[in-house]
Structure formats: C-alpha cells, structure tokens
C-alpha cells in the first residue's frame, strides 16, 4: 500500500522525478531556482574571497577563506534544500520544517565554534579577520543573488476560470 501525501509528492519532485504521474510542482521549481541562484552568488563571493585573501595573506588566507565559505555555503544550501523538499507542504508544516532546519543548522554551527574556541591552538592557520570578512562576503553574495532571482520569478496570479451555472431545467 502506498500513501500519497503532499510531502511525498514534494520530495519526489525535488529529486527530479514526476510525482504520481504529475508534472513537477511550480513551488518546487521556484525553490530550486532560488537555491541555484543563491549558490551562484555564494560561489562567486567565495571565489573573490579566495583570490583576494590568497593574494593578501597567502596560504593562511586561502585556508581561512575556504573554511568560512564552506560553513556559510553549507548553512544556506542545506536550508534552501529543505525548502525545496517541502515546497508543496502546507504553511504550518513548512514553518515547522524551516524552524527545525534552522535550529539544527545553528546547533551545528555552535558546535563548530565551540570546538574552535576549545582548541584554538590547533587552528593556527585560521586568520580571524579573513574568516569574518569571507563570512560576510559569502552571506551577502548568496542573499543578493537570491533576491535578484526572486525578483525575476514569474509568479502567475489569476482567478479561477468562470463556470456558468448548470442549466437545471425550464425557466418558467
């Protein structure tokens, strides 16, 4: 027995398949475009940071920029991918999933920061100013690209087609 729910259809569509014989959902397609656009912006900022800090700080700059960029890209990509998977879900479920995803990602980031704080001597290759500036640059790159893509999404708004009342008999 197979249960066909909106979340299973959304997950199937996000994997690239056609859910239950239907086309991909417009919501999933929009979420995928936002993911791709944000990733392009984040990767462009990452490349600029790697080159700039590599020239300015050498190998330590490249390592620091790479670590910061990887953390930011993971944080945003994981969150947006969850939105792709649940794009067709109802508003309450989508909010719950988004908050759960965000909380999980923040906890993981907190664990990384705790490990760095407790073992600072092991991370001598990291230059704090490079980590900070790269983090800001990649976040801004991701968000600017995502807003740019969002502003160009075609969101159709229309009324339901008119259906005339059924002719139920003679008019007397």
C-alpha positions as CSV (number, residue, x, y, z in Angstrom):
1,X,0.0,0.0,0.0
2,X,1.4,3.4,-1.0
3,X,0.3,6.6,0.7
4,X,0.4,9.6,-1.5
5,X,0.8,12.7,0.6
6,X,1.8,16.3,-0.3
7,X,5.2,15.9,1.4
8,X,6.0,12.6,-0.5
9,X,5.0,14.3,-3.8
10,X,7.2,17.2,-3.0
11,X,10.1,15.0,-2.1
12,X,9.7,13.0,-5.3
13,X,9.5,16.2,-7.4
14,X,12.6,17.6,-5.6
15,X,14.6,14.5,-6.5
16,X,13.8,15.3,-10.2
17,X,11.0,12.7,-10.6
18,X,7.5,13.1,-11.6
19,X,5.3,12.5,-8.5
20,X,2.3,10.2,-9.1
21,X,2.2,10.9,-12.8
22,X,2.0,14.7,-12.4
23,X,4.4,17.3,-13.6
24,X,6.8,19.0,-11.2
25,X,5.2,21.5,-8.9
26,X,5.7,25.2,-9.6
27,X,6.6,25.6,-6.0
28,X,9.4,23.1,-6.2
29,X,10.7,24.7,-9.4
30,X,10.7,28.2,-7.7
31,X,12.5,26.8,-4.7
32,X,15.1,25.1,-6.9
33,X,15.7,28.4,-8.8
34,X,16.2,30.2,-5.6
35,X,18.7,27.5,-4.4
36,X,20.6,27.7,-7.7
37,X,20.7,31.5,-7.8
38,X,21.8,31.8,-4.2
39,X,24.5,29.1,-4.8
40,X,25.9,31.0,-7.8
41,X,26.1,34.2,-5.8
42,X,27.7,32.5,-2.8
43,X,30.2,30.7,-5.0
44,X,31.1,34.0,-6.8
45,X,31.8,35.7,-3.5
46,X,33.8,32.6,-2.4
47,X,35.9,32.8,-5.5
48,X,36.6,36.5,-4.9
49,X,37.4,35.9,-1.3
50,X,39.8,33.0,-2.0
51,X,41.7,35.1,-4.7
52,X,41.7,38.3,-2.7
53,X,42.8,36.8,0.7
54,X,45.1,34.4,-1.1
55,X,47.0,37.4,-2.5
56,X,46.8,39.3,0.7
57,X,47.5,36.6,3.3
58,X,49.0,33.7,1.3
59,X,48.1,30.1,2.2
60,X,46.7,31.1,5.6
61,X,44.3,33.5,3.8
62,X,43.1,30.8,1.4
63,X,42.6,28.3,4.2
64,X,40.7,30.8,6.3
65,X,38.5,31.9,3.4
66,X,37.8,28.3,2.4
67,X,36.7,27.3,5.9
68,X,34.5,30.3,6.3
69,X,33.0,30.0,2.8
70,X,32.3,26.2,3.3
71,X,30.4,26.9,6.5
72,X,28.3,29.6,5.0
73,X,27.6,27.7,1.8
74,X,26.6,24.6,3.8
75,X,24.4,26.6,6.1
76,X,22.4,28.3,3.3
77,X,22.4,25.3,0.9
78,X,21.1,22.9,3.5
79,X,18.4,25.3,4.5
80,X,17.3,26.0,0.9
81,X,17.4,22.3,0.0
82,X,15.0,21.6,2.9
83,X,12.7,24.2,1.4
84,X,12.9,22.5,-2.0
85,X,11.9,19.2,-0.4
86,X,8.9,20.7,1.4
87,X,7.9,23.4,-1.1
88,X,4.4,21.9,-1.6
89,X,3.7,21.4,2.1
90,X,1.1,23.4,3.9
91,X,2.1,26.6,5.6
92,X,2.2,25.2,9.1
93,X,4.3,22.2,8.2
94,X,6.6,24.4,6.1
95,X,7.1,26.8,9.0
96,X,7.8,23.9,11.4
97,X,10.3,22.3,9.0
98,X,12.0,25.7,8.4
99,X,12.4,26.3,12.1
100,X,13.6,22.8,12.8
101,X,16.1,23.1,9.9
102,X,17.3,26.5,11.2
103,X,17.7,25.3,14.8
104,X,19.6,22.2,13.6
105,X,22.0,24.3,11.5
106,X,22.6,26.8,14.3
107,X,23.4,24.0,16.7
108,X,25.9,22.5,14.3
109,X,27.5,25.9,13.7
110,X,27.6,26.4,17.5
111,X,29.4,23.1,17.9
112,X,31.9,24.1,15.3
113,X,32.5,27.4,17.1
114,X,32.8,25.6,20.5
115,X,35.4,23.2,19.0
116,X,37.3,26.2,17.6
117,X,37.2,28.0,21.0
118,X,38.3,25.0,23.0
119,X,41.2,24.1,20.6
120,X,42.3,27.4,19.3
121,X,45.9,26.3,19.3
122,X,45.1,23.6,16.7
123,X,43.7,26.1,14.3
124,X,46.7,28.4,13.8
125,X,46.2,28.6,10.1
126,X,43.0,30.5,10.5
127,X,43.2,34.3,10.3
128,X,40.1,35.6,12.2
129,X,39.7,38.8,10.2
130,X,39.7,36.7,6.9
131,X,37.1,34.3,8.4
132,X,34.9,37.2,9.4
133,X,35.2,39.1,6.1
134,X,34.7,36.0,4.0
135,X,31.6,35.0,6.0
136,X,30.1,38.5,5.4
137,X,31.0,38.4,1.7
138,X,29.5,35.0,1.1
139,X,26.4,35.7,3.0
140,X,25.9,39.0,1.1
141,X,26.7,37.2,-2.2
142,X,24.1,34.5,-1.5
143,X,21.4,36.8,-0.4
144,X,21.8,39.4,-3.2
145,X,21.7,36.7,-5.8
146,X,18.7,35.0,-4.2
147,X,16.8,38.3,-4.1
148,X,17.8,39.0,-7.7
149,X,16.4,35.6,-8.8
150,X,13.3,36.0,-6.7
151,X,12.6,39.4,-8.3
152,X,12.6,37.7,-11.7
153,X,10.5,34.7,-10.8
154,X,7.3,34.6,-12.8
155,X,4.5,34.2,-10.3
156,X,1.2,33.7,-12.0
157,X,-1.8,35.3,-10.4
158,X,-5.2,34.6,-11.8
159,X,-8.7,34.0,-10.9
160,X,-10.3,30.6,-11.4
161,X,-11.9,30.2,-14.8
162,X,-15.6,31.1,-14.9
163,X,-18.0,28.3,-14.9
164,X,-21.6,29.1,-15.8
165,X,-24.3,27.6,-13.6
166,X,-25.7,24.3,-14.9
167,X,-28.9,24.7,-16.8
168,X,-31.2,22.9,-14.4
169,X,-34.4,22.9,-16.4
170,X,-37.0,25.2,-17.9
171,X,-37.3,28.8,-16.8
172,X,-40.9,29.4,-16.1
